Amino acid sequence: MSDPEIDLLEIRRGSVTAPAGCGKTQLIADSLVRKVERKPILILTHTNAGVAALRARLANASVPPSSYSLATLDGWALKALKAFPRRSAIDPVHLGLSNPRADYPAIKRAAAALVGGRHIDDIIDASYSRIIVDEYQDCGPEQHHMVCDLAAVVPTVVLGDPMQEIFSWQGNHPHWQNDVCTAFLPAGELTKPWRWIRAGAQGFGEWLLEARRTFVAGNQVDLRDAPPEVDWIELDGTEDEARQRRACLVRSPRAGGEVLIMAAGVQTELQRRIARQTPGVVTVENVDLTDVINFARKIELDQPGDLATALEFASAVTTNVDRAGLVQRVGVLELGTARKDGTAAELAAIDYNKTGSSDHLVALLLALESNPGARTFRPDILRTCINALKSCAPGNPAAFLDAALRIREQSRITGRRIPPRAVGSPLLLKGLEADVAVILNAAEFDRHPIRNMKNTYVAITRGSRKLLVCSESPLIG
């Protein structure tokens, strides 16, 4: 369901303000169901999670894949630059994405210049009937300029919510009223909390819309006035982390319902500690998969194994990895003085220590995962590492890193699957929804008050049936 008064196909150039959970994704899907133009609609969004959500919704609506082309803004920009590398004048080294922190800013600048130079207007016009840009509040200046130039060629509508602008730590973004709504005149605002209506919690949804209005006015939301779907867990300085862990064990009101747990993006150690110590909880990783890439750069294959580095990596993703004890046991077993036979993990460690091969490293990681009482709490990192190792060709020292980089870029395109009980930051979980949302500390999302308020709004709107907020004060935002 979406707002019937807004027809995206009738907008030549405009913007739609879309509060969280008010049917924005469904509005886009409904538009494509009614599409009659021969050329596909280009749909751009900001995150891979958004791509996955849109793809799933379009599939559920039986929209033919030929009706649209779906990508992140950066993904589409990269594709355009690869098609016109000389015209864009980008340094080819950036197209390999070996250094994302430097590559993506360069890609944004080059794509904006390519489109702004009117070099590919005819190709854009021949390729797409119109353009829809989702999550527009998270676009940077270069992306905004690029979309404005695209809008001069084909009809374009942008959708977003300034209250969900939480990428601004990367630099100033275009102001919603002064920049976005000037370039794309307002064409409407979504007002129905469809996410909560579908969940049978319309009152909860109406309260969240009122909370948004409170935040927009610059005020804090009082959790003591919240509906019964909202629980406040007071953090008073005594056993705070134990209270947070208990909150993370909350059960969904619906059998099999998902739980999203959120902490500040800089609190990665807290997120991993919660995942390590709380049964069933796993982490959601950043798309850069930094730990896998760093491990691939550090480890050397096809020579005597680097057991210490391998165990350091394993202990960062799987519980019950006794690094010191395992190294000691390997030494004893190799000397032949052990009184007990080696376990599967110990024997795998011996094999890897001898050869350093990718096959033996995979066997070691899997054996450690199968240890009694062990649990992998960072499965994305471990699975990516294993998949990269399995694709390594013997005798190529760079094969592991090359494979890891390739898998990382593939994951950017395909998006991520969120497990039933996941912990991450609002930034990583933005655009997703679950039955229950848990906030570990509503006052610590960001030191900057406005950014903290926006992160808080994103976090409180992730759950459709229940919300638990841990904080010192009942006043949040």
DRENDO-1510 file (C-alpha; in Angstrom, 1 decimal, always signed):
<recs>
REC; n; res; u; v; w
REC; 1; MET; +0.0; +0.0; +0.0 .
REC; 2; SER; +1.2; +3.5; -0.7 .
REC; 3; ASP; -0.2; +7.0; -1.0 .
REC; 4; PRO; -2.7; +7.0; -4.0 .
REC; 5; GLU; -2.4; +10.7; -4.4 .
REC; 6; ILE; +1.2; +10.5; -5.5 .
REC; 7; ASP; +1.9; +9.1; -9.0 .
REC; 8; LEU; +5.7; +9.0; -9.6 .
REC; 9; LEU; +5.1; +8.5; -13.4 .
REC; 10; GLU; +3.3; +11.8; -13.6 .
REC; 11; ILE; +6.2; +13.8; -12.1 .
REC; 12; ARG; +8.5; +15.4; -14.6 .
REC; 13; ARG; +11.0; +16.7; -12.1 .
REC; 14; GLY; +10.2; +16.6; -8.4 .
REC; 15; SER; +10.8; +15.3; -4.9 .
REC; 16; VAL; +8.7; +13.2; -2.5 .
REC; 17; THR; +9.4; +13.4; +1.3 .
REC; 18; ALA; +9.0; +10.0; +2.8 .
REC; 19; PRO; +9.2; +9.4; +6.5 .
REC; 20; ALA; +10.4; +5.9; +7.6 .
REC; 21; GLY; +7.9; +3.1; +7.1 .
REC; 22; CYS; +5.4; +5.1; +5.1 .
REC; 23; GLY; +5.4; +3.1; +2.0 .
REC; 24; LYS; +8.1; +4.6; -0.1 .
REC; 25; THR; +9.4; +1.3; -1.4 .
REC; 26; GLN; +5.9; +0.2; -2.2 .
REC; 27; LEU; +5.2; +3.5; -4.0 .
REC; 28; ILE; +8.2; +2.8; -6.3 .
REC; 29; ALA; +7.0; -0.8; -6.9 .
REC; 30; ASP; +3.4; +0.4; -7.6 .
REC; 31; SER; +4.8; +2.8; -10.2 .
REC; 32; LEU; +6.7; +0.1; -12.0 .
REC; 33; VAL; +3.6; -2.1; -12.1 .
REC; 34; ARG; +1.8; +0.6; -14.0 .
REC; 35; LYS; +4.8; +1.4; -16.3 .
REC; 36; VAL; +3.9; +1.4; -20.0 .
REC; 37; GLU; +7.0; +2.9; -21.5 .
REC; 38; ARG; +9.2; +0.6; -23.6 .
REC; 39; LYS; +12.5; +1.8; -22.1 .
REC; 40; PRO; +13.3; +0.7; -18.6 .
REC; 41; ILE; +13.2; +3.0; -15.5 .
REC; 42; LEU; +16.6; +3.6; -13.9 .
REC; 43; ILE; +16.3; +3.2; -10.1 .
REC; 44; LEU; +19.2; +4.4; -8.1 .
REC; 45; THR; +19.6; +4.3; -4.3 .
REC; 46; HIS; +22.4; +4.9; -1.8 .
REC; 47; THR; +23.1; +1.6; -0.2 .
REC; 48; ASN; +23.3; -2.1; -1.1 .
REC; 49; ALA; +20.7; -2.8; +1.6 .
REC; 50; GLY; +18.4; -0.5; -0.3 .
REC; 51; VAL; +19.1; -2.3; -3.5 .
REC; 52; ALA; +18.2; -5.6; -1.9 .
REC; 53; ALA; +15.0; -4.3; -0.4 .
REC; 54; LEU; +13.9; -2.8; -3.7 .
REC; 55; ARG; +14.7; -5.9; -5.6 .
REC; 56; ALA; +12.7; -8.0; -3.2 .
REC; 57; ARG; +9.7; -5.7; -3.3 .
REC; 58; LEU; +9.8; -5.5; -7.1 .
REC; 59; ALA; +10.0; -9.3; -7.3 .
REC; 60; ASN; +7.0; -9.6; -5.0 .
REC; 61; ALA; +5.0; -7.3; -7.2 .
REC; 62; SER; +5.9; -9.4; -10.2 .
REC; 63; VAL; +7.6; -6.5; -12.0 .
REC; 64; PRO; +9.5; -7.9; -15.0 .
REC; 65; PRO; +13.3; -7.3; -14.7 .
REC; 66; SER; +13.2; -5.8; -18.2 .
REC; 67; SER; +11.1; -2.9; -16.8 .
REC; 68; TYR; +13.9; -1.4; -14.7 .
REC; 69; SER; +17.6; -1.1; -14.1 .
REC; 70; LEU; +18.5; -1.1; -10.4 .
REC; 71; ALA; +21.8; +0.0; -8.8 .
REC; 72; THR; +23.5; +2.1; -6.2 .
REC; 73; LEU; +24.5; +5.6; -7.2 .
REC; 74; ASP; +28.1; +4.6; -6.9 .
REC; 75; GLY; +27.6; +1.4; -8.7 .
REC; 76; TRP; +25.9; +3.1; -11.7 .
REC; 77; ALA; +28.6; +5.8; -11.7 .
REC; 78; LEU; +31.3; +3.1; -11.8 .
REC; 79; LYS; +29.6; +1.4; -14.7 .
REC; 80; ALA; +29.4; +4.7; -16.6 .
REC; 81; LEU; +33.0; +5.4; -16.0 .
REC; 82; LYS; +34.1; +2.0; -17.2 .
REC; 83; ALA; +32.1; +2.5; -20.3 .
REC; 84; PHE; +33.8; +5.8; -21.0 .
REC; 85; PRO; +37.1; +5.8; -19.2 .
REC; 86; ARG; +38.9; +8.2; -21.6 .
REC; 87; ARG; +36.0; +10.7; -21.8 .
REC; 88; SER; +35.7; +10.7; -18.0 .
REC; 89; ALA; +39.5; +11.2; -17.6 .
REC; 90; ILE; +39.5; +9.2; -14.4 .
REC; 91; ASP; +42.7; +7.6; -13.3 .
REC; 92; PRO; +42.2; +3.9; -14.2 .
REC; 93; VAL; +43.6; +2.9; -10.8 .
REC; 94; HIS; +40.4; +4.0; -9.2 .
REC; 95; LEU; +38.3; +1.7; -11.3 .
REC; 96; GLY; +39.9; -1.3; -9.6 .
REC; 97; LEU; +38.5; -0.3; -6.1 .
REC; 98; SER; +41.6; -1.6; -4.4 .
REC; 99; ASN; +41.5; +1.5; -2.1 .
REC; 100; PRO; +37.8; +2.4; -1.5 .
REC; 101; ARG; +38.5; +5.4; +0.7 .
REC; 102; ALA; +40.3; +7.1; -2.2 .
REC; 103; ASP; +38.5; +5.4; -5.1 .
REC; 104; TYR; +34.9; +6.2; -4.4 .
REC; 105; PRO; +35.4; +10.0; -4.0 .
REC; 106; ALA; +37.3; +10.0; -7.3 .
REC; 107; ILE; +34.5; +8.0; -8.9 .
REC; 108; LYS; +31.8; +10.5; -7.6 .
REC; 109; ARG; +33.8; +13.4; -9.0 .
REC; 110; ALA; +34.5; +11.9; -12.3 .
REC; 111; ALA; +30.9; +10.7; -12.8 .
REC; 112; ALA; +29.5; +14.1; -12.0 .
REC; 113; ALA; +31.9; +15.7; -14.5 .
REC; 114; LEU; +31.1; +13.1; -17.2 .
REC; 115; VAL; +27.3; +13.6; -16.9 .
REC; 116; GLY; +27.7; +17.3; -16.4 .
REC; 117; GLY; +29.7; +17.6; -19.5 .
REC; 118; ARG; +26.7; +16.5; -21.5 .
REC; 119; HIS; +28.8; +13.8; -23.1 .
REC; 120; ILE; +26.4; +11.0; -22.7 .
REC; 121; ASP; +23.0; +12.7; -22.9 .
REC; 122; ASP; +22.0; +10.8; -26.0 .
REC; 123; ILE; +22.9; +7.5; -24.4 .
REC; 124; ILE; +20.9; +8.3; -21.3 .
REC; 125; ASP; +17.9; +9.3; -23.3 .
REC; 126; ALA; +18.1; +6.2; -25.4 .
REC; 127; SER; +18.5; +3.9; -22.4 .
REC; 128; TYR; +15.9; +5.0; -19.8 .
REC; 129; SER; +12.4; +6.3; -19.8 .
REC; 130; ARG; +12.8; +8.0; -16.5 .
REC; 131; ILE; +14.9; +8.0; -13.3 .
REC; 132; ILE; +13.8; +7.4; -9.7 .
REC; 133; VAL; +16.4; +8.1; -7.0 .
REC; 134; ASP; +15.7; +6.6; -3.5 .
REC; 135; GLU; +17.2; +7.6; -0.2 .
REC; 136; TYR; +18.1; +11.0; -1.7 .
REC; 137; GLN; +18.9; +12.6; +1.6 .
REC; 138; ASP; +22.1; +10.6; +1.7 .
REC; 139; CYS; +23.5; +11.8; -1.6 .
REC; 140; GLY; +26.7; +13.9; -1.5 .
REC; 141; PRO; +27.3; +17.1; -3.5 .
REC; 142; GLU; +28.7; +15.3; -6.5 .
REC; 143; GLN; +25.9; +12.8; -6.6 .
REC; 144; HIS; +23.4; +15.6; -6.3 .
REC; 145; HIS; +25.0; +17.4; -9.3 .
REC; 146; MET; +25.0; +14.2; -11.3 .
REC; 147; VAL; +21.3; +13.6; -10.7 .
REC; 148; CYS; +20.4; +17.2; -11.5 .
REC; 149; ASP; +22.2; +16.8; -14.8 .
REC; 150; LEU; +20.5; +13.5; -15.5 .
REC; 151; ALA; +17.1; +15.2; -14.7 .
REC; 152; ALA; +17.8; +17.6; -17.6 .
REC; 153; VAL; +17.7; +14.7; -20.0 .
REC; 154; VAL; +14.9; +12.4; -18.7 .
REC; 155; PRO; +12.0; +12.8; -16.2 .
REC; 156; THR; +13.4; +12.4; -12.7 .
REC; 157; VAL; +11.9; +12.1; -9.2 .
REC; 158; VAL; +13.8; +11.8; -6.0 .
REC; 159; LEU; +12.5; +10.4; -2.7 .
REC; 160; GLY; +14.0; +10.8; +0.7 .
REC; 161; ASP; +13.7; +12.0; +4.3 .
REC; 162; PRO; +16.0; +14.7; +5.7 .
REC; 163; MET; +15.4; +13.1; +9.2 .
REC; 164; GLN; +17.2; +10.0; +7.9 .
REC; 165; GLU; +20.3; +11.8; +6.7 .
REC; 166; ILE; +23.0; +9.9; +8.7 .
REC; 167; PHE; +25.8; +9.8; +6.1 .
REC; 168; SER; +26.7; +13.4; +6.8 .
REC; 169; TRP; +29.8; +12.5; +8.7 .
REC; 170; GLN; +31.4; +12.0; +5.3 .
REC; 171; GLY; +30.9; +15.8; +4.6 .
REC; 172; ASN; +28.2; +18.3; +4.2 .
REC; 173; HIS; +25.2; +17.1; +2.1 .
REC; 174; PRO; +22.8; +19.2; +0.1 .
REC; 175; HIS; +20.3; +20.8; +2.3 .
REC; 176; TRP; +16.8; +19.2; +1.8 .
REC; 177; GLN; +14.8; +22.5; +1.6 .
REC; 178; ASN; +17.4; +24.8; +0.2 .
REC; 179; ASP; +19.1; +22.5; -2.3 .
REC; 180; VAL; +17.0; +19.4; -3.0 .
REC; 181; CYS; +13.6; +21.0; -3.0 .
REC; 182; THR; +14.9; +23.9; -5.1 .
REC; 183; ALA; +16.2; +21.6; -7.8 .
REC; 184; PHE; +13.3; +19.1; -7.5 .
REC; 185; LEU; +10.1; +20.9; -6.5 .
REC; 186; PRO; +8.1; +19.1; -3.8 .
REC; 187; ALA; +5.5; +16.8; -5.3 .
REC; 188; GLY; +4.1; +15.4; -2.0 .
REC; 189; GLU; +4.8; +13.7; +1.3 .
REC; 190; LEU; +3.9; +10.3; +2.5 .
REC; 191; THR; +1.8; +10.3; +5.7 .
REC; 192; LYS; +0.5; +6.8; +6.4 .
REC; 193; PRO; +2.6; +4.5; +8.7 .
REC; 194; TRP; +2.1; +1.5; +6.5 .
REC; 195; ARG; +4.8; -0.6; +8.1 .
REC; 196; TRP; +3.0; -0.5; +11.4 .
REC; 197; ILE; -0.4; -0.8; +10.0 .
REC; 198; ARG; +0.5; -4.0; +8.3 .
REC; 199; ALA; +2.0; -5.3; +11.6 .
REC; 200; GLY; -1.3; -4.5; +13.5 .
REC; 201; ALA; +0.4; -1.7; +15.4 .
REC; 202; GLN; -1.0; +1.5; +13.9 .
REC; 203; GLY; -0.9; +3.3; +17.2 .
REC; 204; PHE; +2.8; +2.6; +17.4 .
REC; 205; GLY; +3.3; +4.0; +13.9 .
REC; 206; GLU; +1.3; +7.1; +14.6 .
REC; 207; TRP; +3.5; +7.7; +17.7 .
REC; 208; LEU; +6.6; +7.4; +15.6 .
REC; 209; LEU; +5.3; +9.9; +13.1 .
REC; 210; GLU; +4.6; +12.3; +16.0 .
REC; 211; ALA; +8.1; +11.6; +17.4 .
REC; 212; ARG; +9.5; +12.6; +14.0 .
REC; 213; ARG; +7.6; +15.9; +14.2 .
REC; 214; THR; +9.0; +16.4; +17.7 .
REC; 215; PHE; +12.6; +15.8; +16.4 .
REC; 216; VAL; +12.0; +18.1; +13.4 .
REC; 217; ALA; +11.0; +20.9; +15.9 .
REC; 218; GLY; +14.3; +20.4; +17.7 .
REC; 219; ASN; +12.8; +18.7; +20.8 .
REC; 220; GLN; +13.4; +15.4; +22.6 .
REC; 221; VAL; +10.9; +12.5; +22.7 .
REC; 222; ASP; +9.7; +11.4; +26.1 .
REC; 223; LEU; +9.6; +7.6; +26.3 .
REC; 224; ARG; +7.3; +7.8; +29.3 .
REC; 225; ASP; +4.5; +8.9; +26.9 .
REC; 226; ALA; +5.2; +6.0; +24.5 .
REC; 227; PRO; +2.7; +3.3; +23.6 .
REC; 228; PRO; +2.9; -0.3; +25.1 .
REC; 229; GLU; +5.1; -1.5; +22.2 .
REC; 230; VAL; +7.9; +0.7; +23.6 .
REC; 231; ASP; +10.1; -0.3; +26.6 .
REC; 232; TRP; +12.6; +2.0; +28.2 .
REC; 233; ILE; +15.5; +0.2; +29.9 .
REC; 234; GLU; +17.2; +2.7; +32.3 .
REC; 235; LEU; +21.0; +2.7; +32.3 .
REC; 236; ASP; +22.0; +4.0; +35.7 .
REC; 237; GLY; +25.7; +3.0; +35.7 .
REC; 238; THR; +25.2; -0.3; +37.5 .
REC; 239; GLU; +25.3; -3.5; +35.3 .
REC; 240; ASP; +24.5; -1.4; +32.2 .
REC; 241; GLU; +26.0; -4.0; +29.8 .
REC; 242; ALA; +24.1; -6.8; +31.5 .
REC; 243; ARG; +20.9; -4.9; +31.0 .
REC; 244; GLN; +21.8; -4.3; +27.4 .
REC; 245; ARG; +22.5; -8.0; +26.9 .
REC; 246; ARG; +19.1; -8.9; +28.4 .
REC; 247; ALA; +17.4; -6.5; +26.1 .
REC; 248; CYS; +19.1; -8.2; +23.2 .
REC; 249; LEU; +17.5; -11.5; +24.2 .
REC; 250; VAL; +14.0; -10.0; +23.7 .
REC; 251; ARG; +11.6; -12.3; +21.8 .
REC; 252; SER; +9.6; -11.1; +18.9 .
REC; 253; PRO; +5.8; -11.0; +19.3 .
REC; 254; ARG; +5.7; -13.0; +16.1 .
REC; 255; ALA; +7.1; -16.5; +15.9 .
REC; 256; GLY; +10.4; -16.4; +13.9 .
REC; 257; GLY; +10.4; -12.6; +13.9 .
REC; 258; GLU; +13.6; -10.7; +13.4 .
REC; 259; VAL; +15.5; -8.5; +15.9 .
REC; 260; LEU; +17.8; -5.6; +14.9 .
REC; 261; ILE; +20.1; -4.4; +17.6 .
REC; 262; MET; +21.8; -1.0; +17.2 .
REC; 263; ALA; +24.8; +0.7; +18.7 .
REC; 264; ALA; +26.9; +3.7; +17.5 .
REC; 265; GLY; +28.9; +3.0; +14.4 .
REC; 266; VAL; +32.2; +3.8; +16.3 .
REC; 267; GLN; +31.2; +1.2; +19.0 .
REC; 268; THR; +32.3; -1.8; +16.9 .
REC; 269; GLU; +33.9; -3.5; +20.0 .
REC; 270; LEU; +30.6; -3.2; +21.9 .
REC; 271; GLN; +28.7; -4.7; +18.9 .
REC; 272; ARG; +31.1; -7.6; +18.7 .
REC; 273; ARG; +31.1; -8.2; +22.4 .
REC; 274; ILE; +27.3; -8.3; +22.4 .
REC; 275; ALA; +27.4; -10.7; +19.5 .
REC; 276; ARG; +30.1; -12.9; +21.1 .
REC; 277; GLN; +28.3; -13.1; +24.5 .
REC; 278; THR; +24.6; -13.2; +23.4 .
REC; 279; PRO; +23.3; -16.5; +22.0 .
REC; 280; GLY; +22.0; -16.2; +18.4 .
REC; 281; VAL; +23.3; -12.7; +17.8 .
REC; 282; VAL; +25.6; -12.0; +14.9 .
REC; 283; THR; +27.2; -8.9; +13.6 .
REC; 284; VAL; +26.3; -6.9; +10.4 .
REC; 285; GLU; +29.5; -5.9; +8.7 .
REC; 286; ASN; +30.4; -2.8; +6.7 .
REC; 287; VAL; +30.5; -3.3; +3.0 .
REC; 288; ASP; +34.3; -2.8; +2.9 .
REC; 289; LEU; +34.7; -6.1; +4.8 .
REC; 290; THR; +37.9; -4.5; +6.2 .
REC; 291; ASP; +38.9; -7.4; +8.4 .
REC; 292; VAL; +38.9; -9.9; +5.5 .
REC; 293; ILE; +40.9; -7.5; +3.2 .
REC; 294; ASN; +43.4; -6.8; +6.0 .
REC; 295; PHE; +43.8; -10.5; +6.7 .
REC; 296; ALA; +44.3; -11.3; +3.0 .
REC; 297; ARG; +47.0; -8.6; +2.9 .
REC; 298; LYS; +48.8; -9.9; +6.0 .
REC; 299; ILE; +48.8; -13.6; +5.5 .
REC; 300; GLU; +51.1; -15.4; +3.0 .
REC; 301; LEU; +50.0; -18.7; +1.4 .
REC; 302; ASP; +52.0; -21.6; +0.0 .
REC; 303; GLN; +54.8; -21.5; +2.5 .
REC; 304; PRO; +55.1; -22.6; +6.2 .
REC; 305; GLY; +51.9; -21.3; +7.8 .
REC; 306; ASP; +51.5; -18.2; +9.9 .
REC; 307; LEU; +49.5; -19.9; +12.6 .
REC; 308; ALA; +49.5; -17.0; +15.0 .
REC; 309; THR; +48.0; -14.6; +12.4 .
REC; 310; ALA; +45.4; -17.2; +11.4 .
REC; 311; LEU; +44.3; -17.8; +14.9 .
REC; 312; GLU; +44.1; -14.1; +15.6 .
REC; 313; PHE; +41.7; -13.8; +12.7 .
REC; 314; ALA; +39.7; -16.9; +13.8 .
REC; 315; SER; +39.3; -15.6; +17.3 .
REC; 316; ALA; +37.9; -12.3; +16.0 .
REC; 317; VAL; +35.0; -14.1; +14.3 .
REC; 318; THR; +34.4; -17.4; +16.2 .
REC; 319; THR; +34.1; -18.0; +20.0 .
REC; 320; ASN; +36.2; -20.5; +22.0 .
REC; 321; VAL; +39.4; -20.1; +20.0 .
REC; 322; ASP; +42.2; -20.7; +22.6 .
REC; 323; ARG; +45.0; -19.1; +20.6 .
REC; 324; ALA; +47.8; -19.6; +23.2 .
REC; 325; GLY; +46.7; -23.1; +24.1 .
REC; 326; LEU; +46.4; -24.2; +20.5 .
REC; 327; VAL; +49.8; -23.0; +19.6 .
REC; 328; GLN; +51.2; -24.8; +22.6 .
REC; 329; ARG; +49.4; -28.1; +21.8 .
REC; 330; VAL; +50.6; -27.9; +18.2 .
REC; 331; GLY; +54.2; -27.7; +19.4 .
REC; 332; VAL; +53.8; -30.7; +21.7 .
REC; 333; LEU; +52.0; -32.7; +19.0 .
REC; 334; GLU; +54.7; -31.9; +16.5 .
REC; 335; LEU; +57.4; -33.1; +18.9 .
REC; 336; GLY; +55.5; -36.3; +19.5 .
REC; 337; THR; +55.4; -35.9; +23.3 .
REC; 338; ALA; +51.7; -35.4; +23.7 .
REC; 339; ARG; +49.8; -37.8; +26.0 .
REC; 340; LYS; +46.4; -37.2; +24.3 .
REC; 341; ASP; +45.6; -37.5; +20.6 .
REC; 342; GLY; +45.1; -34.3; +18.7 .
REC; 343; THR; +41.6; -32.9; +18.2 .
REC; 344; ALA; +40.3; -32.1; +14.7 .
REC; 345; ALA; +41.3; -28.4; +15.2 .
REC; 346; GLU; +44.7; -29.3; +16.5 .
REC; 347; LEU; +45.4; -31.6; +13.6 .
REC; 348; ALA; +44.2; -29.0; +11.1 .
REC; 349; ALA; +46.5; -26.5; +12.8 .
REC; 350; ILE; +49.4; -28.8; +12.3 .
REC; 351; ASP; +48.7; -29.3; +8.6 .
REC; 352; TYR; +48.3; -25.6; +8.0 .
REC; 353; ASN; +51.5; -24.9; +10.0 .
REC; 354; LYS; +53.4; -27.2; +7.7 .
REC; 355; THR; +52.1; -26.1; +4.3 .
REC; 356; GLY; +50.5; -22.7; +4.7 .
REC; 357; SER; +48.2; -23.7; +1.9 .
REC; 358; SER; +44.7; -22.2; +1.3 .
REC; 359; ASP; +43.1; -25.6; +1.6 .
REC; 360; HIS; +44.6; -26.3; +5.0 .
REC; 361; LEU; +43.8; -22.8; +6.1 .
REC; 362; VAL; +40.1; -23.4; +5.2 .
REC; 363; ALA; +40.2; -26.7; +7.0 .
REC; 364; LEU; +41.6; -25.0; +10.1 .
REC; 365; LEU; +38.9; -22.3; +10.1 .
REC; 366; LEU; +36.2; -24.8; +9.7 .
REC; 367; ALA; +37.6; -27.1; +12.4 .
REC; 368; LEU; +37.7; -24.2; +14.8 .
REC; 369; GLU; +34.1; -23.3; +14.0 .
REC; 370; SER; +33.1; -26.9; +14.7 .
REC; 371; ASN; +34.8; -27.0; +18.2 .
REC; 372; PRO; +32.5; -27.9; +21.0 .
REC; 373; GLY; +30.7; -24.8; +22.2 .
REC; 374; ALA; +32.1; -22.6; +19.4 .
REC; 375; ARG; +29.9; -20.2; +17.6 .
REC; 376; THR; +30.7; -17.9; +14.7 .
REC; 377; PHE; +29.4; -14.4; +15.6 .
REC; 378; ARG; +30.7; -12.7; +12.5 .
REC; 379; PRO; +29.6; -15.1; +9.7 .
REC; 380; ASP; +29.9; -12.6; +6.9 .
REC; 381; ILE; +33.6; -12.2; +7.6 .
REC; 382; LEU; +34.3; -15.9; +8.0 .
REC; 383; ARG; +32.3; -17.0; +4.9 .
REC; 384; THR; +33.9; -14.3; +2.7 .
REC; 385; CYS; +37.3; -15.4; +3.8 .
REC; 386; ILE; +36.6; -19.1; +3.2 .
REC; 387; ASN; +35.1; -18.4; -0.2 .
REC; 388; ALA; +38.1; -16.3; -1.2 .
REC; 389; LEU; +40.5; -19.0; +0.0 .
REC; 390; LYS; +38.7; -21.7; -1.9 .
REC; 391; SER; +39.1; -19.7; -5.2 .
REC; 392; CYS; +42.8; -19.3; -4.8 .
REC; 393; ALA; +45.1; -20.7; -7.4 .
REC; 394; PRO; +48.2; -22.3; -6.0 .
REC; 395; GLY; +51.5; -20.5; -6.6 .
REC; 396; ASN; +49.9; -17.0; -6.9 .
REC; 397; PRO; +50.8; -15.0; -3.8 .
REC; 398; ALA; +48.2; -12.3; -4.6 .
REC; 399; ALA; +45.4; -14.8; -5.3 .
REC; 400; PHE; +43.8; -14.5; -1.8 .
REC; 401; LEU; +43.7; -10.7; -1.8 .
REC; 402; ASP; +42.5; -10.6; -5.4 .
REC; 403; ALA; +39.7; -13.1; -4.6 .
REC; 404; ALA; +38.7; -11.2; -1.4 .
REC; 405; LEU; +38.5; -7.9; -3.3 .
REC; 406; ARG; +36.4; -9.5; -6.1 .
REC; 407; ILE; +33.9; -11.1; -3.6 .
REC; 408; ARG; +33.7; -7.8; -1.7 .
REC; 409; GLU; +32.7; -6.0; -4.9 .
REC; 410; GLN; +30.2; -8.7; -5.8 .
REC; 411; SER; +28.6; -8.3; -2.4 .
REC; 412; ARG; +28.2; -4.6; -3.0 .
REC; 413; ILE; +26.0; -5.4; -6.0 .
REC; 414; THR; +24.0; -8.3; -4.5 .
REC; 415; GLY; +23.3; -6.7; -1.1 .
REC; 416; ARG; +23.3; -8.5; +2.2 .
REC; 417; ARG; +21.0; -11.0; +3.9 .
REC; 418; ILE; +20.2; -9.9; +7.5 .
REC; 419; PRO; +20.1; -12.8; +10.0 .
REC; 420; PRO; +17.2; -13.2; +12.5 .
REC; 421; ARG; +19.0; -11.5; +15.3 .
REC; 422; ALA; +21.7; -9.0; +14.2 .
REC; 423; VAL; +23.7; -6.2; +15.8 .
REC; 424; GLY; +25.1; -3.2; +13.9 .
REC; 425; SER; +24.8; +0.5; +13.6 .
REC; 426; PRO; +21.9; +2.5; +12.3 .
REC; 427; LEU; +24.0; +3.3; +9.2 .
REC; 428; LEU; +24.4; -0.4; +8.4 .
REC; 429; LEU; +20.8; -1.3; +9.2 .
REC; 430; LYS; +19.2; +1.7; +7.6 .
REC; 431; GLY; +16.5; +0.8; +5.1 .
REC; 432; LEU; +15.8; -2.5; +6.8 .
REC; 433; GLU; +13.0; -3.5; +9.0 .
REC; 434; ALA; +12.4; -6.2; +11.6 .
REC; 435; ASP; +9.8; -7.1; +14.2 .
REC; 436; VAL; +11.8; -5.7; +17.0 .
REC; 437; ALA; +14.4; -3.0; +17.3 .
REC; 438; VAL; +16.8; -2.7; +20.3 .
REC; 439; ILE; +18.9; +0.4; +20.9 .
REC; 440; LEU; +21.8; -0.2; +23.2 .
REC; 441; ASN; +22.3; +3.5; +24.2 .
REC; 442; ALA; +20.2; +6.2; +22.6 .
REC; 443; ALA; +22.5; +9.0; +23.8 .
REC; 444; GLU; +25.7; +7.6; +22.2 .
REC; 445; PHE; +25.0; +7.4; +18.5 .
REC; 446; ASP; +26.9; +10.6; +17.8 .
REC; 447; ARG; +28.5; +13.4; +19.8 .
REC; 448; HIS; +26.9; +15.9; +17.5 .
REC; 449; PRO; +23.3; +16.5; +18.8 .
REC; 450; ILE; +21.6; +16.8; +15.4 .
REC; 451; ARG; +23.4; +13.7; +14.0 .
REC; 452; ASN; +22.6; +11.8; +17.2 .
REC; 453; MET; +18.9; +12.8; +16.8 .
REC; 454; LYS; +18.8; +11.5; +13.2 .
REC; 455; ASN; +20.5; +8.3; +14.1 .
REC; 456; THR; +18.0; +7.9; +16.9 .
REC; 457; TYR; +15.1; +8.4; +14.6 .
REC; 458; VAL; +16.4; +5.8; +12.1 .
REC; 459; ALA; +16.9; +3.4; +15.0 .
REC; 460; ILE; +13.5; +3.7; +16.6 .
REC; 461; THR; +11.8; +3.1; +13.2 .
REC; 462; ARG; +13.4; -0.2; +12.4 .
REC; 463; GLY; +11.0; -2.3; +14.5 .
REC; 464; SER; +7.4; -2.8; +13.4 .
REC; 465; ARG; +6.1; -4.5; +16.5 .
REC; 466; LYS; +8.3; -3.7; +19.4 .
REC; 467; LEU; +11.0; -1.2; +20.4 .
REC; 468; LEU; +13.4; -1.4; +23.4 .
REC; 469; VAL; +15.5; +1.7; +24.2 .
REC; 470; CYS; +18.4; +1.6; +26.6 .
REC; 471; SER; +19.4; +5.1; +27.9 .
REC; 472; GLU; +20.1; +7.0; +31.0 .
REC; 473; SER; +17.2; +9.4; +30.5 .
REC; 474; PRO; +13.6; +8.7; +29.1 .
REC; 475; LEU; +14.2; +11.8; +27.0 .
REC; 476; ILE; +15.9; +10.8; +23.7 .
REC; 477; GLY; +17.0; +12.6; +20.5 .
</recs>
